Amino acid sequence: MPNVEAQTLTEFCKAIIAGTGASEDLATTVAASLVRTNLMGHDSHGVIRVKSYLDLVQKGAIQPDARPRIERQFGATATVDCQWGFGQIGARLGAETARDLAQEHGIGCVTLAQVNHIGRLGEYAEIIAQAGLIGIVMTSGTFVKLSVTPYGGREPIFGTNPMAWAVPTSGEPFMLDFATAAVANGKVAVALSKGEAFPPGMLLDQDGNPTTDPASFYHGGMLLPFGTYKGSGLALMMEIIPTILAGFAPLSSPEFKSGNPTLMLAINLEVFTTRERFDYLVEELLARVKQVPPAVGFEEVLLPGEKEARSMAQRLQAGVPLPDSVWHDLTTLAGHYGVAVPERGVYV
């Protein structure tokens, strides 16, 4: 399992993605997004995705040189046509558009059309929050597969249907980002690539029996929703609000062909309160949470984002650890696109 310096990995992935016909700025944006996600410890949404993205380029599902555009706008709302390009490109424009609308109108609501997998949702909520606004991003499944069964069921009908929130503070935004499934699809792929069993209570096999074998997911298995009926209900709402509202059919519908239905909401908090008071009360609340004594078996109470910040610091120092299978995929793609495999910044 090699460790690869973040800058080296970004440049390597950028060169591979550019080999598909993507312009340098588009390839840079996608590569930087994936590597930053690895740095945060979310390997399921990091460079492991390069191979699947490039497979979709080969199939014509991703147009590597496509640039998004604002398709229509009405008041504080807009739709961004992502032109079936790399999802990260269209999603960034969507977040920036929602941000700009909220700064003008107090609120901004944007849907994404013709959009491929956008990656880590928190990235786009953070774009909004970095402007001093509240950011909310919701999405449903992608082209991957029906992967989540409803509570009490034994047949998949939902995607993992994640959501993210971010709020500004006097420092970095405070952010929460999670799937309504017990775990994201990509984390199953990571466990499989490492040869690891999966924690109990998250997976069912093709017959609906509990399993810890990640390979079963790719042979008719399915994920459970998080929090039993509550996660199942949220997953259902994600099939409606960011999906049907955005003009997509639900993932389980025969009408659904492809895409990553997404809705982005930006709220200008200064319409309702002052930024100074908001920051003070948020930071006071977070401090109180951290002061709660840990339960037996825990060293501390962690806030959302703390594990990611620690992972970022550690991996910037030691490099991004990549399973051998992921590194093999990247070097194979490099050979296909005539990209040199880096020798410096890679530690085996």
C-alpha positions in Angstrom: 0.0 0.0 0.0 1.9 3.1 -1.2 1.6 6.5 0.5 1.5 9.3 -2.1 2.2 13.0 -1.3 -1.0 15.0 -1.9 0.5 17.4 -4.5 2.0 14.4 -6.4 -1.3 12.5 -6.4 -3.2 15.6 -7.5 -0.8 16.2 -10.5 -0.9 12.5 -11.4 -4.7 12.3 -11.4 -5.0 15.6 -13.2 -2.8 14.3 -16.0 -4.8 11.1 -16.3 -8.1 13.0 -16.4 -6.7 15.5 -18.9 -5.8 12.5 -21.1 -9.6 12.0 -21.7 -9.8 15.4 -23.4 -10.7 17.5 -20.3 -9.1 20.9 -20.4 -6.4 21.6 -17.8 -8.7 23.7 -15.5 -11.4 21.1 -15.5 -9.0 18.3 -14.8 -7.4 20.3 -12.0 -10.7 20.9 -10.3 -11.8 17.3 -10.4 -8.4 15.9 -9.3 -8.1 18.5 -6.5 -11.6 17.6 -5.3 -10.9 13.9 -5.2 -7.5 14.2 -3.4 -8.8 16.7 -0.8 -11.5 14.1 0.0 -8.8 11.5 0.5 -6.9 13.9 2.7 -10.1 14.2 4.9 -10.1 10.5 5.3 -13.1 9.8 3.0 -11.3 7.4 0.7 -14.7 6.2 -0.6 -15.1 9.5 -2.5 -11.4 10.1 -3.4 -9.2 8.9 -6.2 -10.7 5.5 -6.0 -13.4 7.2 -8.2 -11.0 8.0 -11.1 -11.4 4.6 -12.7 -15.2 4.6 -12.6 -15.3 8.2 -13.9 -13.0 7.3 -16.8 -15.0 4.1 -17.5 -18.0 6.5 -17.9 -16.0 8.7 -20.2 -15.3 5.7 -22.4 -19.0 4.8 -22.4 -20.0 8.4 -23.4 -21.8 9.0 -20.1 -19.3 11.7 -19.0 -18.4 14.4 -21.6 -14.9 15.3 -20.3 -14.7 18.8 -21.9 -18.2 19.9 -21.1 -18.8 23.1 -19.2 -21.9 23.9 -17.1 -24.2 26.8 -17.7 -27.1 28.5 -15.9 -30.0 27.2 -17.8 -32.8 29.3 -16.3 -33.2 31.7 -13.4 -36.3 33.0 -11.7 -36.0 35.3 -8.7 -33.9 33.5 -6.1 -33.9 30.2 -7.9 -31.9 28.8 -10.8 -31.2 25.5 -12.6 -27.6 24.7 -13.7 -27.3 22.5 -16.8 -24.1 20.5 -16.1 -24.0 19.2 -19.7 -23.1 15.7 -18.6 -19.6 16.8 -17.8 -17.7 15.8 -14.6 -20.1 16.3 -11.8 -17.7 18.3 -9.6 -17.6 21.1 -12.3 -21.3 21.6 -12.5 -21.8 21.3 -8.7 -19.2 24.0 -8.0 -21.2 26.4 -10.4 -24.4 25.3 -8.6 -23.0 26.2 -5.2 -21.6 29.5 -6.4 -24.9 30.4 -8.0 -26.9 29.6 -4.9 -24.4 31.7 -2.9 -24.7 34.6 -5.2 -28.5 34.4 -5.2 -28.6 34.4 -1.4 -26.4 37.4 -1.2 -28.8 39.3 -3.5 -32.2 37.9 -2.3 -31.6 36.5 1.2 -32.0 33.0 -0.1 -30.8 31.0 -3.1 -32.1 27.7 -4.3 -30.5 25.8 -7.2 -31.1 22.5 -8.9 -28.7 20.6 -11.1 -29.7 19.1 -14.4 -27.8 16.6 -16.7 -25.4 16.0 -13.8 -23.0 13.2 -13.2 -21.7 12.1 -9.8 -20.7 15.2 -7.9 -18.4 13.6 -5.2 -18.4 14.7 -1.6 -21.4 16.9 -0.9 -19.8 18.8 1.9 -17.4 20.5 -0.5 -20.3 22.5 -2.0 -22.0 23.3 1.3 -18.6 24.7 2.4 -18.4 26.9 -0.7 -21.6 28.5 0.5 -20.6 28.7 4.1 -17.2 30.3 3.3 -19.2 33.3 2.1 -20.8 33.7 5.5 -24.0 31.9 4.5 -25.7 28.7 5.6 -25.4 25.9 3.0 -27.6 22.9 2.5 -27.0 20.3 -0.2 -29.3 17.2 -0.9 -29.0 14.5 -3.5 -30.3 11.1 -4.3 -28.7 8.1 -6.2 -26.6 8.1 -9.2 -26.0 5.7 -12.1 -24.4 3.2 -9.8 -27.2 1.0 -8.6 -30.2 0.7 -6.4 -28.4 0.1 -3.2 -30.5 0.7 -0.1 -33.5 -1.2 1.1 -36.3 0.6 3.0 -36.6 -0.3 6.7 -38.2 -3.7 7.1 -37.5 -4.6 3.4 -35.1 -7.0 1.6 -35.0 -5.4 -1.9 -33.0 -2.2 -2.7 -35.1 0.7 -4.0 -33.1 3.8 -2.9 -29.7 5.3 -3.6 -27.5 6.3 -0.6 -29.2 9.7 -0.8 -26.7 11.9 1.2 -27.1 15.4 2.5 -24.8 18.0 3.8 -25.1 21.2 6.0 -22.5 23.8 6.6 -22.6 27.0 8.7 -20.1 29.8 9.0 -18.1 30.4 12.2 -15.3 32.9 12.9 -12.9 30.2 11.7 -13.6 27.4 9.3 -17.2 26.4 8.5 -18.8 23.8 10.7 -20.1 21.1 8.5 -22.1 17.8 8.6 -22.2 15.4 5.6 -23.6 11.9 5.6 -25.6 9.4 3.6 -29.1 8.3 4.6 -27.8 4.7 4.1 -25.9 3.1 7.0 -22.8 3.8 4.9 -21.9 5.2 1.5 -21.5 2.8 -1.5 -17.9 3.8 -1.9 -17.0 2.7 1.6 -18.0 -0.8 0.6 -15.6 -0.6 -2.3 -12.9 0.6 0.0 -13.4 -2.4 2.4 -13.3 -4.7 -0.6 -10.1 -3.2 -1.9 -8.5 -3.7 1.5 -9.8 -7.2 1.9 -11.6 -6.2 5.1 -14.9 -7.4 6.5 -17.7 -4.9 6.9 -19.1 -3.9 10.3 -22.3 -5.8 11.2 -25.7 -4.1 10.9 -25.0 -2.4 7.6 -25.3 -5.0 4.8 -27.8 -7.6 3.6 -26.9 -10.3 1.0 -29.1 -10.9 -2.1 -31.5 -13.0 0.0 -31.9 -10.3 2.6 -29.8 -11.9 5.3 -27.3 -9.9 7.4 -23.7 -10.2 6.1 -20.3 -8.6 6.7 -18.9 -9.6 3.3 -18.4 -6.5 1.2 -18.3 -8.6 -2.0 -22.0 -9.6 -1.4 -23.0 -6.0 -2.2 -21.8 -6.5 -5.8 -23.7 -9.8 -6.1 -27.2 -8.6 -5.4 -26.7 -7.4 -1.9 -27.9 -4.1 -0.4 -27.3 -1.5 2.3 -29.6 -0.8 5.2 -30.7 2.7 6.0 -29.1 4.4 9.0 -31.3 4.8 12.1 -33.9 2.2 11.0 -37.2 3.9 10.0 -35.8 7.4 10.4 -33.0 7.0 7.8 -35.5 5.2 5.6 -37.9 8.1 5.7 -35.1 10.6 5.0 -34.0 8.5 2.0 -37.5 8.6 0.7 -37.7 12.4 1.0 -34.4 12.6 -0.9 -36.0 10.7 -3.7 -38.7 13.5 -3.8 -37.2 16.9 -2.9 -33.8 17.0 -4.8 -34.9 14.5 -7.4 -38.5 14.9 -8.6 -38.4 18.6 -7.9 -35.2 18.8 -10.1 -37.0 17.1 -13.0 -35.6 13.6 -12.5 -37.5 10.4 -12.0 -36.7 8.4 -8.8 -33.8 6.0 -9.1 -36.2 3.0 -8.9 -38.4 4.3 -11.8 -38.1 2.9 -15.3 -37.8 6.5 -16.4 -34.5 7.0 -14.5 -31.6 6.7 -16.9 -28.6 8.4 -15.3 -27.6 11.4 -13.2 -27.0 12.6 -9.6 -30.1 14.7 -8.8 -29.1 17.6 -6.5 -30.7 20.6 -4.8 -28.6 23.3 -3.2 -29.9 25.9 -0.7 -28.1 29.0 0.5 -29.4 31.2 3.4 -28.2 34.7 4.2 -28.3 34.5 8.0 -28.0 38.3 8.3 -31.5 38.6 7.0 -32.5 37.1 10.4 -29.8 37.9 12.9 -26.3 39.5 13.0 -23.2 37.6 12.0 -21.6 38.5 15.3 -24.4 37.0 17.4 -24.7 33.9 15.1 -20.9 33.1 15.4 -20.9 33.7 19.2 -23.9 31.4 19.8 -22.7 28.6 17.4 -19.2 28.6 18.9 -20.5 28.6 22.4 -22.8 25.7 21.6 -19.9 23.7 20.0 -17.7 24.4 23.1 -20.5 23.0 25.4 -20.8 19.9 23.4 -17.0 19.3 23.6 -17.2 19.7 27.4 -19.6 16.8 27.8 -17.8 14.0 29.7 -17.1 11.0 27.5 -19.0 7.8 28.1 -17.3 4.5 29.0 -15.3 3.3 26.0 -14.8 6.8 24.5 -11.9 9.2 25.0 -13.8 12.3 24.0 -16.9 13.7 22.4 -16.1 14.4 18.8 -17.8 17.1 16.7 -18.5 16.5 13.1 -15.4 17.4 11.1 -12.9 16.8 13.8 -11.8 13.4 12.5 -11.5 14.9 9.0 -9.3 17.8 10.3 -7.0 15.3 12.1 -6.9 13.1 9.0 -6.0 16.1 6.9 -3.1 17.1 9.2 -1.8 13.6 9.3 -2.0 12.8 5.6 -0.5 16.1 4.5 2.5 15.1 6.6 2.7 11.3 5.7 0.9 11.2 2.3 -2.3 9.6 1.2 -2.4 5.8 1.8 -3.8 4.0 -1.3 -4.7 0.3 -1.4 -2.6 -1.6 -3.9 -5.7 -2.2 -6.1 -6.4 1.6 -6.4 -2.7 2.4 -7.2 -2.8 -0.4 -9.8 -5.9 1.1 -11.4 -4.3 4.6 -11.5 -1.0 3.3 -13.0 -2.9 1.2 -15.6 -4.9 4.3 -16.6 -1.7 6.3 -16.8 -0.3 3.7 -19.2 -3.4 3.9 -21.3 -3.3 7.7 -21.6 0.4 8.0 -21.9 1.0 9.6 -18.5 4.2 9.0 -16.6 3.9 7.3 -13.3 5.5 9.6 -10.6 8.7 8.3 -8.9 9.1 11.1 -6.4 6.5 11.6 -3.7 5.5 7.9 -3.7 6.5 5.8 -0.7 5.9 2.0 -0.7 
